[in-house]
Amino acid sequence: MRNNAFHSTYLNDRAGHAIISPDTPCEAGSFASLTLTYTAGYFGIDDTGSLKIVHRFASDMGKMQFADPAGWNYVTAEASNGAVLELRYDMKGNIRPWDKTLLIRVQRGFLRDGETITVRIGDTRKGSPGIRIQTFTEPTFEFKVLVDAFATYNYVELPLQPTIPVVAGPPVGFKAILPTQRKMGQSFSLGFKGEDKWGNPSHQTKGRFSLEPSLPVKGLPLHIDIDDARLATTLRDLSVEQTGELRVTVRDAAGNIVCTSNPLRIEAALELLPFWADLHGQSEETIGTNSARELIEFARDQAFLDAMSHQGNDFQITTPFWEELNRLTGEYNKDGEFIIFPGYEWSGNTGLGGDRNVMYRDEGRQIHRSHHALVEDLSDVATDANSAADLFTALKDENAVVFAHIGGRYADIKVAHDGRIERSVELHSDWGTFEWLLEDAFDQGYRVGVLANSDGHKGRHGASHPGASLFGAYGGLSCLLAKDLSRDALFEALRRRHHYASTGCRVHLDTRVRFDSPAQLYGDDPNLGGSVISTVLEARMGDILHCDDDSVTLEIDVSAGAPIERIEIRNRTSVFETWRPYTQAQLGRRIRIVWEGSEYRGRGRQSVWDGTATFEGNSIESFQPINLWNIDKPLQQSQHDQLSWSALTTGGFGGADITLKDGTSGILKFDTGLVKANINIADIGLEDTVLKTSGGIKRQARVFRLPEKNKAFTAKLSRRILRSEVFEDALYVCITLEDGHLIWSSPTYLLR
């Protein structure tokens, strides 16, 4: 069900037709040479009329150019009758979501019925490698052809459009996914897949893979044989009959380790279970790619999620598509197996409150759009909620939850917020990392939890690689702590803020606050009329309590699939302690350079960090990139003592680990457009050397030293926290892993 976004269909049976050759599968991220042939229809194309060949906003296909015949993405066009053609390319030259536009104007002459325009997309005849195909899979990548036959600039959409399949490349990495905590004897599943270099599950994964568990697992086979081009494999009905921590190591037929799973904690008893969710993503019916059904099946079968929600931009959701979404959520939702919530992204203008995500408990509810800008049917325009305040009014009697989101627009929770409905803020998505949103909530006295999701546009819900576009980050995940896998239990988790967030990794995290004297636990925020429901001596993340103790004990328990770089223990906007699993004496020759932050809150938030690091008087033994997702722009060693890169950040961080030949000699010369510095290598130690830039949000570089090998995948901490005398306390942690992932717990709120 495609949204045609108001393209005219006036007499389109007389507008001609278009074909593309070859129409065989193209590998994601490869180069191709495609020939699109447009044949004029009855009306032809008049003098100064034109064609538009458009593709979707979400696509990161190469930017077409006409000046360098030997360069990437070179495009030519010629008319069969010799008419003179003018070519232009505009990234936003058409109606959303078909933004990216090749315009071919008949500059001199005209076309009659049957005459053709031949467009070579990736013309290789003079040395170009071709057009760079988008980096993510899509069974029907569409080159939508629009015709202005009458030179009126009113474009008619052809009835049949040329498409090509985009498929995954061979696997270059593998992932084994477990849940993060279960009870002894409780069944669980193991997901396994190979991914190509752009993060697409690969149908070319083949062979025998052996499975080596760290604990005995009932039902786990010794190996998996994959020979049928499947994209992913799920092993179900597994269980462990003892407490401990399970990790599954996967080896290929030659005995090489290809991956190790995330850790799964097995406990004797559990009050709440962790369920992993991506509560925000879009499909081709709005601004994403691949259909809503394909998005759901990817989330369930290839990202191995427990829960999800489709969140299309409301102003692109037609009434028929809203009804279809509700049918799909009803079809795929199954208690104990997979939970999907009906919902949408309320996409109001920034000045009216900015982006919010709405999830309903049940199907059949009214969508309250921010506006009808791309919905032609105005019969339900009276149900719109044009501002965030209007949205909260419209939802006040609904069984719904809302969370604030930063996308193209950012949520301004200072303009509007209703704690009865808006229980959380989204700190991370494909758009970047936005801790300032939680700080806004603290400033306003709100009590919110934290989520992270993808807002993925590339059809990879729950495993959202940013590809080669300006999306600055890998998509996030939320871990909901609930009694069971059902809509009611997950809604309870969201309303109680019993959840934590990550930038895409699955980590076991438990935070507890313990009290010296009994504390009063609220069933809901007392600012909203919540009352005390019990007296307790401990609390979990998200809880709100009244406590008279002057100090409390915070306990942190974390197990990750990558070494822990640091844990920040925070109270509101203050960092109580930064804990590292190593001491100054254990540091080695490994130096970490990090660049981070954003330009500002809005759309143009990208901060460009192109630059070099020169280790003058030393040399580089090895190096490893961190969060440099665009493999077109690799971290490179340009000299024996120098690294260079092309990188941007959108709130999160990127960087590099460098192992030096000598750990103390020489000078680090850090050179970017935003900051430059010379640092004695001998002075780089455990604590960050911070290089501030002018302007931006937390925009800075940091340099510090690491052990040559860090084996700290788990940590259990207990800290005595002196409570604030000025503010109520909001205790939470932010964990940084060596591979670049971040994890945040929702705060525990302590009232005087």
N, C-alpha and C positions, 0 to 999 in steps of 0.2 A: 504494500500500500504506500505509494510514493506521494509526497506533497509537491504539487506542480508549481506552487508559489506564484500563482497569477500569470504565468506565461500564457499568452493567447493561443487558442486552438482554432482561430477563425480560418475556415476553408483549408485546414492543414492537409487535406488529401490532395490539394493542388500546390503544395509548398515544396514538393520534391521529396527526395529520399537520400539517405547516406549509408554507406557501408564502410567497414574498416577491415584492413588486411595487414598482417595475418590476424585472425581472431582466436588463435590458439593461446594456451596459458602462458603468462609471463611471470617470471619469478619476482617476488617482492624485492624491491631495491636494486634490481638489475637494470641494464640498459637495453632498449629495444628501438627498432625502427618501424613505425606504424604508418600506413598510408590510409588516410580518410578521404574518400571520394564522395563529394556531394554532387548529385544530379538535379538540376533545376526542374521544377514542375511547370504546370500550365502557365503560371504567371511569370516565370523566369525570375530575374532580379533586375530591378531598374537601375539606371545610372545613379550612383552614390548609395544604392542599397548595400546590404551587408549580411554576413553570417556571423553568428557567435557560436563558438565551440566552447562549452563551459564544463567545468567539473567542480566537485564539492569542496567547500571550505576545509573539511577535515583532511583532504588528501594532501600528502606531502610529495606528490609528483614534482619533478624538476620544473623550475621556472623557465618557461619558454623564452628563447631569445632569437634574434634575427641578424645579429651583427658578426658573429664569429662562426664561420662554417666548420671549424675544427673543434669547437668547444662543446661542452655538454649542452643538451636540450635545444639544439639548433632546429629551427622550423622554417619551412618554405611553403609557398602556395602558388599555384599557377592555374589560370583559366584556359579551358580548351579552345576558346575562340580568341585568345590573345588579349583579353581585357586586362587593364592595369589594376593590380590589387595592392592595397595598403594593409600591412599587418601591425597590430598592436597587441600587447599583453597587459592585463590589469588584474592584480590580485583581488580587487573588489569591484569588478566591472559589471556585475549582474546581481539579480535578486538572490538573497540568501535562501537556501544554503549553496546555491550554484554560483558562488562568488568569483571563482578563478576563471578568467575569460580570455580567450583568443578571439580578437575581433578581426575579421577579414572584410574590408570595405572595397566595393567595386569603385575604384577611384576614377577610372576613365573607361567608358564603355558600358555594356549591360550583358545579361545572359538571357537566352531564349530557352524554351522548353527542351530538355534533353542535353543541353550543354553542361559542362562539368567544371568544378573547382577541385583540384587535387591538392591535398594538404599532406605534406610529409612531416609527421610529428617525430622528430629525431632523424633528420635527414643526414645519412652517413656518407653521401657521395663525395664530400670534400674533407673527410677526416673526422667528423664528429663521431663519438662513440654511440650517439643516439639520445633518446629521451630517457631520463631517469624515472623508472616506474615507482609508484608509491611503495612505501616500506611495509605495508600491512596487507593482509589478504582480503579479497573481496571477489565473490564469484561473478559479479556483473559490474565491473568498473565501467561507468557510463561516460561517454563523450557526448553530452547532450548538445544537439545541434538546433539552433534557433535561427529563423530566417526573417529578414526584413526585406520582403520582395518589393514593397512599394516605396522604399526610402522614406518611411515615416518614423523610423526608430521604434515601431511597435512590432515586437518580435513574436513570431509564430513558432510553436514547438512542433517538431516533426512527430507524426504518430508512432513511428518505430525508430528507436535510437541505437546506434552502434555501441557495443560493449565488448570488453575483453575480460577473461578471468585472470585474477592475480592470485598466485599460489605461493606457498611457503618454499623457502630454500631448504637445503639439507641441514640437519641438526648440528649445532656447534656447542650446545650445552644441554644439560638435562636437569629436571627438577623432580624431586620426590616430596609430596606434600602430605603431612599428617595433621590431625587436630592437635591442639596444644595441651589439652588436659582431659582425662577421662577417669572413670572409676574402674577398679579391678573387675574384670569379667564383663565390662560394658563393651558392646560392639563399636567398631569404628572402621574407617576406610583409609586406604593409602592410594593417592593419586600419583601417576608417573607420566612424564611426557618429555619429548625432545623439543627444543626450540631452535629456530634458525637465528642468524646473527641479529635480526631485528625483533626478536621476541615472539615470533609467530610459532604456534605449535606446528610441528613439521610432520607431514604425511610420509616423509622419507625416513622416518625412524624405523629401523629394522634390526633384527638380530635377537640374540639371547642375552638377557640381563639377569644376573644373579642378585639375590637379596640377602643381606646379612644384618639381622637385627641385633641390637645390643641387649635385648631381653627376649626370652622365648615368646613368640607370638602365635597363638592358636589360629589356624587357617591361612597363615602366610606361606605361599609356595616357595620353593628353593630358587626358582627363577621364573622369568616372564619371557615368552617367545612372542615377538612382534614381527609379523610378516604380511600384514594385510592393509598397510598404508593407513592405519588408524592414527588419529591426531593425539589421543591420550588414552590411558588405561586406568581404570579404577578397580582396585581389589577391595571387596566388601566383606563384611561379617568377620572382621579380625577382632581379637581380644587378647588381653594380657592378664594373667592370674596372679600377679605380684606387684607390689609397689616399686617404683623406681622411675628412671627416665629412659624412654625408648628413642633411639635414633636408628634409622635404617640406612645402611650403606649399599649403594648400587654399583655393580661392576659390569663391564662389558665382557664379551666372549673371550677377550685376551687377558682378562683379569685386572684391567685398569679401573680404578675408581672413577666413575663418571659424575656422581653426586652423592651427597648425604642429606637425608631429610632434615627438616626442622625437628626440634625436640618435642616429644609428647610425654607429659607428666602423668604417671599412673598413681592414683591415690586410693586409699582405703575407703574414703567417703568424701563426697562433695555436696555442698549446698547448691552451688550454681555451676553451670558448665559453660565453657567458652564456645561461641559460634562466630565464625568469620563471615563478614559481610562487606559488600561494596554497594552502598545504598544510593549510588548516583552515577548514571551513565545514559547515553543517548544513542539512538539508531538512525537509520537513513530517512525515516519518516519525519524527523526534525532536522538536526544539523550533523548527525553522525553518519556512519556507514554501516552496511549490512542491516538486515531487517530486525525488527524487535524480537521476533521469534528466534532468529539466529543469535542475537545478543543474549537472550535468556539461556539458550542451550550452551553457548560458550561459557557463561558464568557457572553453570551447573556441572558441565562435563569436561571442560578444559581448564577452568580456573579453580575447580573443586571448592566452590563457595557453598556455604550453608544458607545464605540469605542474600537478597538483592532488592533493588527497586529501580525501575525504569523512570528516568527523570528528564523528559524532553522539555525543551523551552516551550512554555505554555502558549506563546503567541504563534507557534507553528503547529499546535495540536488541534486538528480539526475535530469536530464532533464525531464523525465516523471513526477516526483514529483513536479518540478517547474511549469509544465503545469497544474497539478492537483490543486496546491495551487491557481493559477490564476483563474481556474474555480470556486473554492470554494469562493474566495473573490468576484468574480462577482455574484455568486449565493446569498450570504448572505448580501451583501451591499445594504442597502435600506435607502435613504435619509429620515431623520426625525424619523427613527426607530433604526437603528443600522449601524454603519460605520466600515468597515474593510479594511485595506490597504494591498496590496500585498507588500511583503518585505522579507528580510533575514538578518541574522547576518553575517556580514563580519568578519571572524575569523582569521585574520592574526597573525603571530607570534608577540610576544611582541616587539622584536627588529625592526620589520617592521611597527610598529604603534599600534598594539593591536586591541582589539575588537571595531567594529563600528556597528551600526544598520542602515539599509537602508530601507526607505519606499518610494514606488512609488505612485504617484497620480493615475496611470492607470495600468490596466492589460497589459500583452503582452510585457513587457520590458525585456531587456537582464539582466540575473544575471551575475555579475562580481565576480566570486569566488576568494577567497584569494589563493586557490590551489585546486587540484583535489585528495587529499590524499585518500579519501574514495569514489570517484566517478570513476568507472571503464571506462566509456565512455569518451574518450579524444578528441572526435570530435570537441568540442568547447573550447579546452584548450587555444586557442589564445585569447579568450575573458577574461581570468583571469586578475585580478589586484592583483599582489602579495604583494604590499606594500600599505599602506594607502594613500601615495601620488599618486600612480597609480590609486587607487580607486577614489580619487577626480577628477583626470583627466578624467577618464572614465565617471563620472557622471556630468561633467560640463555643458552639454547641456540637461540633463534629468530634468523632473519635479519630483524632489525627495528631501527628507530631510534626514539628517543623524544626529544621536546623538552618543556621545561617551559612552562606556559601560565598566564596570569593571566586568569580570567574572572569568573564569580560567585564561585567559590573561587579562591584564589591558590596557586600552587605554592610549597611551602616546601621548597626544595632543601637546607636545613640539616637537615631531618628525614630525608630520604632522597635519595640520588643514586647512580647507578652510571655512571661515565664510559665503561664499555664499551658502553653502550646509549644513555644520555642525553648526546648530543653537543652540544646547543644549547639556548639559552633564547630564548623569544619576547618581544621587547622592545616589540612594538606589535601591536594588533588593534583591532577596533571598540570594545573595552572601554576603550582608552586607551593610554598610553605608560608603560612600566615599566622605566626604566633601572636602578632599584634591584635588579632581578633579576640583572643582570650583576654589580653590585657585591657581591651575596650570593655569587655564584660566585667572584669574586676573593678575598673574605674567607675562603672555605673552601678555597682552593687548587685549585679546579677549573679545567680548561682547556676552555672551551666556545666555540662560535661563536654568532652572533646571527642570528635569523630575525625576520620580521614577516609576519603573515597577517591574514585578516579575522575568523575565527570568525563569519562572516556568518550572519545568521538570516533575511535578506530575499530570498534566492534570487538574489543578485547576486555570485556567487563571482568574485573577482578584480577587481571594480569596486564595492566595497561602501560605498555612501553610507549614512550613519547615519540619514537621515530625520529625523523629528520626535520620536523617542523619547529616552530618557536615555543611549543609546549616545553616547559622547563624542567619537568620532573616525571618520574615513574609514578603511576597512580597509587593512591593509598588504600588501606584496608582498615575496617573497624572490627574490633572483637567485642561482641555483646555477651555479657555474663547473665545467663538466664536459667530458669529451672528446667526448661526443655525447649525443643525446637518447634515452636508454634508461634503464630502471630501474637497471641495474647502475652506469652512469656517474653518475646522480644520487645513488644511495646512496653511491658513493665520494666525491662532493662533500660530502655531509652528514657522512660519517664523518671526512673530512679538514678540515672546517670551511671549505671553499672556497666561501664565499657571503657575500653582504651583504644588508642589509635596508633597506626604505624604508617610509614611511607612505602609500604608494600611487602614487608617481611612478616612472617608469622612467628611470634615470640610468646612464650609463656611469661605473664607478668601478674604479680599479686602484690598489692599494697594494702597494709593494714595499719590503722592507728589504734594504739592500746592506751587505756586510761588508768590512772591510779585509783580514782573513785568513779562510781557509776555515772555514765553520761546518758542524756536523754536523746533517743533517736526519733527523728521526725519521719512520718510517713510521706510527707510532702513538704515543700518549701514553706516555712512559716510566714514568709512574705505573701504567700498565696492562700493563707488560711490553714496550712497544714498543722496537724497536731502531733503530739508525742505518741508513739505507738509502743515503745518499749524502753527499758533501761538496760544499757549494755556496758561491757567493759572493753569492747573492740568494735571497730567500724571498718568498712571497706571503701574503695574508691567510689565517689559519687554521693556518699551518705552526707546528710546534714544533721548536726547534733548540737545540743546545748551541753557545754562542758565548763566546769569551774576550775579545773586543774590549770596551774600556771605553766606546766610543761607536760608534754605527752611523748609517747614513744612511737616513732614511725618505723615500720618494718617493710622491707622491700625484698622480693624474691623474683628473680628473673633468670630465664634460660633462653638462649638465642642460638641461631644457626651460624652466627659469625662472632668473632671475639668482641668483647665489650671494650669500647674506647674510653667512655666516661659515663657517669650517672650524675645528673644535676638534681639535687633535692631542693625543691622550690616551695616558698610560701608566698603566694600571690605573685608579684613581679620581682621578688627578691630571691636570689640563689643562696640558700642556707649553706650548702656545701657542694663542692665538685669532687666526686670520688672517682679515683682511677684504680684499676686492679694491679697496679705496679707502682714502684717507687722511683725516685730519682736515680738510685743506685742501679736499677735494672735497665735503664735506658741504654740504647745502642746507637748504631750508625744510621738509623732510619729517621728521616725528617718528614714531617707532614706539613704541606702547604694547603691552606683552605681559603677559598674566596666565597663570599656569601652576601645575601641581602637582595634588595630590590630598589628600583628607582623611586617609585611611589605606589600608592594604593590602586591606581586605576589600570586601564588596559596597557598602557605603555610602560609596564613595570620592569621590563627586561634591563638588567645591568650587564654590560658587555665587559668581559674580563680578558680579552685577547692579550697575550703577553708572553714573557719569558722568565725563567729562573736560571741564573748563571751561578755556578758554584766555583767562583774564581779561586785558584790555588788548591783545587780538589778535583775529583772526577766522579762520575755517576757509575755505580756498579749495576743497579737495576732500578726500575721505576714501575709504578702501577697507578692508573687513573682512578679517580673516585667520582662517581656520579656524572661522568661525561658520556651521556647516553647516545649522542649523535656520532656514530662511527665514521661518518664522513669527515669529522673534525677530530682526529685522534690526538692524543698527547704524543709528542714526538721529541726524540733526542736529536737536536740539530747539530750539536758539537759534543765532544767527550765530556764537557762540563756544563752543558746547557740543555734545558727543556723548553719547548715552545708549545703553545696551545691556542685554540680559538674556542671561547666558551662564553656562556651567559648564565646568569642566575635570575630566578623570579621569586626570590624569598628564601629558597633553600640554599644548599651549598654544593660546590664542586671542589676538586683539587687533585692532589697527587701525593703519593708516598714515594720517597726517594731514598734508596740505600746508597750511601756514599762509600768510596774507597777508604776514606779516613774520616772518623767521626768528629774531629775537632778542628781540622785545618781549613783555612781560607775564609772567604766572605761569600754570603748569599746575596746576590744582586737580583732583587725582585722588581720587575718592570712591567706595569700594565698602564692602560690609559687612565685608570682611576686612582692608582696609588703606586708609588715607587719607594724603594727602601734598600739600604745596605745593612746587613746584619752579620756580625761575626758568628761563624758557625759554632765556635766553642761556647757562645753565649746562649744558644738555643737549648732549652731545657724542658722540664716537665710542664711548666705553666705556659700559657699562650703568650706569644709576642703579638700584640694586636696592632694592625696597621689601619688606621681610620681613614676613610674617604670623606670628602665634603658632600653633604646632602645624602639623600636616600634613606631607606629604612633598614637598620642594622646592616648597613653596607660597609663591609670591611674585609680585610684579609687577616689570617692568623697563621702563625708558624710555631710549631712545637716539635718535640722529640718523642719517639716511641721506642719500646723494646724491639729488638730485631725479630722476636717471635712472641706473640701474645696468645696464650692458651686459655684465657679467661672467657669461657662461653657461658658461665653461670655466675651468679652473685647472690648472696643473702646478706643484707645489711640491717642493722638496728641502730637507730639514732634517736637521741633525746632531743626534742625540739622545744625551745623556749618560745612560748606563745607571744604574739604581738600584743602590745598594750594599747595600740591605736586602732587597728583594724581587726575584723574577724579574720580567722585563719583559713587559708585555702591551700592545703598541703598536697603536692603532687610531684611527680618525677618526670624528667626528660632524659632518655637514654640514647646515647650515640653509639652505634656499632662501627667497627673498623671498615666495613664495606660501604659505609655512607648512609645506612638507614637510621631513621629516628623513630622512637617510640615514646608516646606520652600517656600517662595515666590521667583519668579524670580526677579533678581535685576532690578531696574530702573537706567539707566545710565545717568549721568549729565556731560556734557562736558563744559569746559570753553570757 
